[in-house]
Amino acid sequence: MTSAQFNGKDETLAESIGRRNSIPIIHARGTHYEIGFDIGRTFASLIQNYVKNYSPLNDVSLPLYETDAGRKVYEETLDCVREQFPQYLREIQGTADGAKVPFHKLFLMHLDEIVPSATTGSYGTTQAVGCSSIVCNQPGQEILGHTEDALGATLNHWYLVSAHVVEEGLREEKFTSLSYAGFLPGYTMGYNHHGLVYSINTLSAKKLRSGKTPRYFITRSLLGVENFVQAQKTLRNEGYGAAEGFSVNMTFLTQEGDRMFHNAEVGPVEPNATESQLSVLTASPGEQFFHCNKYLRLRVSEDDGPIIPSSEHRMAAISRHPPAKTRQDIINILGDQTDNEYRVFQEFGPDDPIKTIAVGIFDCIEKTWSIYTDNPKTNDPVVVISLQLNNNNTINVSKNPTPVIGN
């Protein structure tokens, strides 16, 4: 069977299967190129289909890439990345080779809105794409929760990458991260073996910078940090600075003393500056914070698209809940669908252009990461990952409804 009848029209089965309760995962060890290649080879079908249907690439970035102005932005940003992170370019090249897709298409996807912003002064995506994160730091309840929200085409086009990167002359990296098909790991949610637990929120600065560091590469580098000092240094990206905006919600499970959660807002490097704008908020024991897709502290001019009202609606919905004190409070908030326009768990119906594709709950006491593929208020997690730290390579898989998987 190659097609099915849906809503009075023929659609390929692959495009009409709806939300799947399935989470693919790859465990890979090797050099940056080897890990990228194995990701590409393993998920070639998902990556090819995603590249084919990813509208920001095909409708905006690729046509601009064919212009002199667009090619200039592409080349000078590629040069910036090559100077700092040639190993991550090798990862992308490996993924491109393994999946048999052109490198330039994958790199353009990593540039996100940089090309249209730097060439036309406007964003290419007009949808309210954005995530919501919330932290609860209470006695016995140290929780980071996150909705991973994306264009509807991303539904069922993501996987988990559990990687052990070993390459001569470079730092060893061990991490597990949710990754969109064809993208570097890092710009979503995950953890590393040093105890970093994190989630990312996109922030839409109005003016993006050509020839500076795309956020996907900064957050990919974040997967290798050992402590909060290194994390701040990575986010500042001294000598270059971020091309775009984003925020990171994080803690380190191996830190000494009281549990501290941090939200770091990152702004694009200002003209004539050499590092990202950075503002950090810390939640001590007994405190909470939440973050969506709007700057709350840095004074950065923002895009006037729907991501701002979407963030305001979601923040208002979160504020209507009592302060989160338990894991269940976090679940109730992340599953909230009370707003009639922009919901915390985003999905109005099968044709909604923006969807929550996954929900993650990090329990920093139990050291687990529960991942849901549907609303956590009414569904169990599809998988519970045991956060393995340092050099513990044990893989523990349970036959329970929530199998436990570690690095």
Salt bridges, closest charged atoms under 4 A:
GLU11 OE2 - LYS9 NZ 3.76
GLU76 OE1 - LYS72 NZ 3.11
ASP79 OD1 - ARG82 NH1 2.88
GLU91 OE2 - HIS32 ND1 2.67
GLU91 OE2 - ARG220 NH2 2.62
ASP112 OD2 - ARG215 NH2 2.66
GLU142 OE1 - ARG259 NE 3.08
GLU148 OE1 - HIS146 NE2 2.89
GLU167 OE2 - ARG90 NH2 2.64
GLU172 OE2 - HIS164 NE2 2.44
GLU173 OE2 - ARG171 NE 3.38
GLU173 OE1 - ARG220 NH2 2.63
GLU244 OE2 - ARG215 NE 3.30
GLU265 OE2 - HIS291 NE2 2.76
GLU265 OE2 - ARG297 NH1 3.98
GLU312 OE2 - LYS294 NZ 2.75
ASP336 OD2 - HIS321 NE2 2.67
ASP339 OD2 - HIS313 ND1 2.95
GLU341 OE1 - HIS313 NE2 3.84
GLU347 OE1 - ARG19 NH2 3.28
GLU347 OE2 - LYS355 NZ 2.98
ASP363 OD2 - ARG327 NH1 3.79
ASP374 OD1 - ARG19 NE 3.98
